[in-house]
Every structure is written in structure tokens, then in C-alpha cells.
Amino acid sequence: MYNCVMDDTLNKDDIERAARAIREADRVCCLTGAGISAESGIPTFRGKDGFWAGRRAEDLATPRAFAADPEDVWAFYLWRRQLLADKVPNAGHTALADIERSVDHFTLVTQNVDGLHRRAGSERMIEIHGNLLLDRCTACGVEVMRTFDDVSDEIPYCDACGAMMRPGVVWFGEMLKPKDLYGAQAAAEASDVMLVVGTSSLVQPAASLSFWAKSNGATVIEVNPDATPLTAAADICFPHGAGAVLPAIASRVFD
Ligand code: OAD
């Protein structure tokens, strides 16, 4: 029996419909965004706290900003790493890891770089925007995955060639890694259920995944307290936080 006290404000019929769709699905794809980590205390990008020193992520997370002032961009990323150090996965992350174990073919596509899904136990996942703890050398391309123990507040330089490292994340104006993009597209297009959690569905190409899934016949389930460009196209919508909805769905998937 799955341990979950259901929030009374959730629509129980919709929870049941969503759980049944997942139970009966052969292939489930889940797309997550910053909203799933909001309940872990990590600000979303476009929410009221989504600013750093009065500046938007869109102005800092670009190759142009890094070329112009790498120290400035690193200061933003070192701050984000520090912010993450004491954060832990929440009930939404854990429920998704549980749902993954109940489905034969499951792919989690996350736009988040916070690594909380993996820490919650998710395994079949694609981090399409990279990982905040990854450094990549600007000269030789070597990648180093940091842990919180070896993250410092200094800009990292490459042990192999001495050049400055850059954050191992995808910036605005950069391509996703082809392997990640094709993997995410294939998972979305083949899915019977597309579960979309905590994303404003504004940033491409991730935002298109749900529409491709829908046009291929998937049941689209959206979990987001606010309406998005996807909401009108979704089959089931939960206008609530992921931390309440996902455990409730998981509890019915396992019943
Ligand atoms: P956004 O900040 O654009 O959107 C977060 C969404 O989460 C919003 O629609 C909120 O309504 C919703 N939300 C807030 N709290 C929630 C909760 N408790 N449960 C569920 N949903 C909640 O973040 P993303 O859509 O992830 O890209 O942004 C996409 C990309 O744009 C990011 O990966 C990043 C960013 O700039 C890069 O850095 C390349």
C-alpha cells in the first residue's frame, strides 16, 4: 500500500483517470520543469523569485554573456550551486521515481539542472539542459562532475589544460546534445501517456515534446498551479502543486 494522505482539494476522479492511464500505458514519458523543485525551495525561472541580483536568467545564461564577462556568469552559477547545497528532493520527485518503477517503458525528460530527480531515485532520465554540478573545459572539452564536497566559490580551471571551465548546462542560443534531443523526442512521440509537471511550456524545444506526444495520440496530463500554453490541449489538468498531485497519482497507480 502506497503511503499518501490525499489533499481534499484534488479532483479524485481526475486522479483516478490519470492513474488508470498510467497503469494501462506501455510507454510513459514525463517532462519536468522548475516547478517540481519549487517545493524544495529552489526558485523557478519565471516566478517572482526568479531573478538574481535584479537580472533575469535569460540575460546571464547565454554564450554571449559568458564571452563578455565570464566572472559575472560564473558568479550566477556559483550562487546557484550554493543555493542547491542544502536542498533535498520533495514528495513530487519521490512519487515520480516510484511511478517509474511501475511502468515498463518510462523516460523522464527534465529541464532542471538541480539533480534532485536522480537523488530521489529516478534512473531512466535525460537531463536535457545539463547539470549544475558539471564543469566543462572551454578549451579541451573535458567534463568533470562535481559533488557538493568539492564545489568551491572559486571559478574552476581545467586540470588537464589549464583553461577556464564553463558550467555544463545548455544556455539560451545553444543546441541540446543531439543524443538527448533525439532521445527525448523519441520517448515523447512513442508515449501513451505524457505527464507534464511544473513547466511553463515556453522554452523550446522541450515545450514541443508534449504537443508531439498529443498529436501522436498520447493522453497528456498537466500538473501546474498556473495555466500554460499546453493547458488547453491537455486531457487532464491538475491546477495544484506537484508535491500534492504526484503522490496522489502514485498511490492510485500502485493500488
Ligand atoms: P519556469 O520558471 O518557466 O516555469 C515554472 C513553472 O512551474 C510555472 O509554470 C509555474 O506555474 C509552475 N509551478 C510553480 N510551482 C509549482 C509546483 N509546486 N508544482 C508544479 N508546478 C509549479 O521554468 P521551466 O518551465 O522549467 O532553461 O523553464 C524552462 C527553461 O527555461 C529552464 O530549463 C531554463 C529556463 O530559462 C535554460 O536554462 C536553458
Boltz pocket constraint, residues with backbone or C-beta under 6 A from the ligand:
constraints:
  - pocket:
      binder: B
      contacts: [[A, 32], [A, 33], [A, 34], [A, 35], [A, 36], [A, 38], [A, 39], [A, 44], [A, 45], [A, 46], [A, 47], [A, 50], [A, 57], [A, 58], [A, 61], [A, 111], [A, 112], [A, 129], [A, 170], [A, 171], [A, 172], [A, 197], [A, 198], [A, 199], [A, 200], [A, 201], [A, 202], [A, 203], [A, 223], [A, 224], [A, 225], [A, 226], [A, 227], [A, 228], [A, 240], [A, 241], [A, 242], [A, 243]]
      max_distance: 6.0
